[in-house]
Amino acid sequence: MKKFVIAGAGGFGREVYSYMLNAKSPESIRGFIDDNPNALEGFGICHKIISDFASYEPLEGDTVIFAVANPKIKKNIADILKSKGAKFGTFIHQSSVLGLNVKISEGAVIAPFCVIDSNVEIGSFASINTSVKISSGAKAGDFCTISSQCVVGENATLKDGAFMASSSILESGMTMFENSTLGINSHADKDVEKSRCAFGNPAEYL
């Protein structure tokens, strides 16, 4: 029998859990994987942490929903789970709207109330949080995170591991290079260089 296992029991993992309960029965969820055995304490969650990442042993029918938001640790965790033979699913909340020819890779999560226009590419293990707008032709790379209420312009690109904090805007045609960060409420009207952090309106490097 197919069962969902949520990788990550932190804030984003608990959010994804609640989104899944909107669409799935509680019986379809087997539990969480996380290195913090106390991550669920005090949140009234009936499901438990099955194991830490390194100790996870997939059961037949397990589908892992990847709910780790921090790009700095995503790849390491994904590699550990892959080495254990984990099978990853994607999760797209039913309230989100997808245009034509949208490509979504394994392990990606799209939270509620997102609008993703046509010809968008979403990479492996990308996290798209609530109320995000991704415009036509944009690309979100592997392991990137786009936080709540962000806007990604037409043909803009987030390279692998890029992070957009809440309510930030990446202008059309601009690129956030690998492991770059755009701060909360920031507006990038030019490229954000690799591993750099840009903040403000217009966004500038610290």
C-alpha positions as CSV (number, residue, x, y, z in Angstrom):
1,M,0.0,0.0,0.0
2,K,1.3,3.5,-0.9
3,K,2.4,5.6,2.0
4,F,3.8,9.1,2.1
5,V,6.9,9.9,4.2
6,I,7.7,13.5,4.8
7,A,11.4,14.3,4.8
8,G,11.8,17.2,7.2
9,A,9.9,17.9,10.4
10,G,10.9,21.6,10.8
11,G,8.7,24.5,10.0
12,F,8.4,23.8,6.3
13,G,7.9,20.0,6.9
14,R,5.0,20.8,9.3
15,E,3.5,23.2,6.7
16,V,3.7,20.5,4.0
17,Y,2.1,18.0,6.4
18,S,-0.9,20.3,6.9
19,Y,-1.2,20.9,3.1
20,M,-1.1,17.1,2.5
21,L,-3.9,16.6,5.0
22,N,-6.0,18.9,2.8
23,A,-5.6,16.4,-0.1
24,K,-4.8,13.1,1.5
25,S,-6.2,10.9,4.3
26,P,-4.2,10.8,7.5
27,E,-3.9,7.0,6.9
28,S,-1.9,7.7,3.7
29,I,0.9,9.3,5.7
30,R,3.4,7.0,7.5
31,G,5.4,9.7,9.3
32,F,8.4,12.0,9.2
33,I,12.2,11.7,8.8
34,D,14.3,14.2,10.7
35,D,17.6,14.3,12.6
36,N,15.8,16.1,15.5
37,P,13.7,13.6,17.4
38,N,11.9,16.3,19.2
39,A,11.0,18.4,16.2
40,L,7.2,17.6,16.4
41,E,6.8,18.2,20.1
42,G,4.1,20.7,21.1
43,F,2.5,20.9,17.6
44,G,-0.3,18.4,18.1
45,I,0.7,16.3,15.2
46,C,-0.5,12.7,15.5
47,H,2.2,11.2,13.2
48,K,5.7,10.5,14.5
49,I,9.3,10.8,13.4
50,I,10.2,7.4,11.9
51,S,14.0,7.8,11.9
52,D,16.8,10.2,11.2
53,F,17.9,10.6,7.6
54,A,20.8,8.3,7.7
55,S,18.8,5.5,9.4
56,Y,15.8,5.6,7.1
57,E,14.9,2.3,5.6
58,P,12.2,2.6,2.9
59,L,9.3,0.2,3.0
60,E,7.7,-1.1,-0.1
61,G,5.2,1.6,-1.2
62,D,7.0,4.5,0.5
63,T,6.9,7.8,-1.4
64,V,9.1,10.5,0.1
65,I,7.8,14.1,0.0
66,F,10.9,16.3,0.4
67,A,10.0,19.1,2.8
68,V,13.4,20.7,3.6
69,A,13.5,24.4,2.8
70,N,17.1,25.4,3.6
71,P,19.0,25.2,0.3
72,K,22.3,24.8,2.2
73,I,21.4,21.3,3.4
74,K,19.0,20.1,0.8
75,K,21.5,18.3,-1.5
76,N,23.3,16.5,1.4
77,I,19.9,15.2,2.7
78,A,18.7,14.2,-0.7
79,D,21.9,12.3,-1.4
80,I,21.6,10.4,1.9
81,L,18.0,9.4,1.1
82,K,18.9,8.4,-2.5
83,S,21.7,6.2,-1.1
84,K,19.0,4.4,1.0
85,G,16.9,3.7,-2.1
86,A,14.2,6.3,-1.4
87,K,11.6,7.0,-4.0
88,F,10.6,10.7,-4.2
89,G,7.3,12.1,-5.2
90,T,6.3,15.6,-6.1
91,F,3.5,17.5,-4.2
92,I,1.4,20.2,-5.8
93,H,-1.4,21.6,-3.7
94,Q,-4.8,21.5,-5.5
95,S,-5.3,25.3,-5.0
96,S,-2.3,26.1,-7.2
97,V,-2.7,26.9,-10.9
98,L,-0.2,25.6,-13.5
99,G,0.0,26.8,-17.1
100,L,0.8,24.8,-20.2
101,N,4.1,22.9,-20.6
102,V,5.2,23.3,-17.0
103,K,8.0,20.8,-16.1
104,I,8.3,19.7,-12.5
105,S,11.2,17.4,-11.4
106,E,11.3,14.8,-8.7
107,G,11.1,16.0,-5.1
108,A,9.6,19.4,-5.8
109,V,6.9,20.8,-3.6
110,I,4.4,23.5,-4.6
111,A,2.4,24.9,-1.7
112,P,-1.1,26.5,-1.9
113,F,-2.2,29.4,-4.0
114,C,0.7,29.6,-6.4
115,V,0.4,30.6,-10.0
116,I,2.9,29.1,-12.3
117,D,2.6,30.3,-15.9
118,S,3.4,28.4,-19.1
119,N,6.8,27.0,-20.1
120,V,8.2,27.1,-16.5
121,E,10.8,24.6,-15.3
122,I,10.9,23.6,-11.7
123,G,14.1,21.6,-10.7
124,S,14.5,18.6,-8.4
125,F,13.9,19.2,-4.7
126,A,12.8,22.8,-5.3
127,S,10.5,24.3,-2.7
128,I,7.8,26.8,-3.8
129,N,6.0,28.2,-0.8
130,T,2.5,29.8,-0.6
131,S,1.2,32.5,-3.0
132,V,4.2,32.6,-5.3
133,K,3.9,33.9,-8.9
134,I,6.3,32.4,-11.4
135,S,6.0,34.0,-14.8
136,S,6.2,32.4,-18.3
137,G,9.6,30.9,-19.3
138,A,11.2,31.2,-15.8
139,K,13.4,28.4,-14.4
140,A,13.9,27.4,-10.8
141,G,16.9,25.1,-10.5
142,D,17.6,22.1,-8.3
143,F,17.5,22.6,-4.5
144,C,16.3,26.2,-4.7
145,T,13.7,27.7,-2.4
146,I,11.2,30.4,-3.3
147,S,9.5,31.7,-0.1
148,S,5.9,32.9,0.4
149,Q,4.6,35.8,-1.8
150,C,7.6,36.0,-4.1
151,V,7.4,37.0,-7.7
152,V,9.7,35.6,-10.4
153,G,9.5,37.6,-13.7
154,E,9.3,36.3,-17.2
155,N,12.3,34.3,-18.4
156,A,14.1,34.9,-15.0
157,T,16.3,32.1,-13.7
158,L,17.2,30.8,-10.2
159,K,20.2,28.6,-10.5
160,D,20.8,25.6,-8.2
161,G,20.5,26.3,-4.5
162,A,19.3,29.9,-4.9
163,F,17.0,31.3,-2.1
164,M,14.4,34.0,-2.4
165,A,13.1,35.2,1.0
166,S,9.5,36.2,1.6
167,S,7.9,38.9,-0.6
168,S,11.0,39.3,-2.8
169,I,10.9,40.0,-6.5
170,L,13.3,38.8,-9.3
171,E,12.7,41.0,-12.3
172,S,12.1,39.5,-15.8
173,G,15.2,38.2,-17.5
174,M,17.4,38.4,-14.4
175,T,19.4,35.5,-12.9
176,M,20.1,34.4,-9.4
177,F,23.3,32.4,-9.7
178,E,24.1,29.3,-7.6
179,N,23.6,29.5,-3.9
180,S,22.7,33.2,-4.0
181,T,20.2,34.9,-1.7
182,L,17.6,37.6,-2.2
183,G,16.5,39.1,1.1
184,I,13.0,39.6,2.5
185,N,11.0,42.3,0.6
186,S,13.9,42.9,-1.7
187,H,13.7,43.7,-5.4
188,A,16.4,42.5,-7.8
189,D,16.6,44.5,-11.0
190,K,20.0,42.9,-11.9
191,D,21.6,39.5,-11.6
192,V,22.5,38.2,-8.1
193,E,26.0,36.8,-8.2
194,K,27.0,33.3,-7.1
195,S,27.0,32.8,-3.3
196,R,26.2,36.5,-2.7
197,C,23.4,38.0,-0.6
198,A,21.5,41.0,-2.0
199,F,19.0,43.1,0.0
200,G,16.9,46.2,-0.5
201,N,14.9,47.9,-3.2
202,P,16.8,48.0,-5.5
203,A,18.7,45.0,-4.1
204,E,22.4,45.6,-3.3
205,Y,25.1,43.4,-1.8
206,L,25.8,43.7,1.9
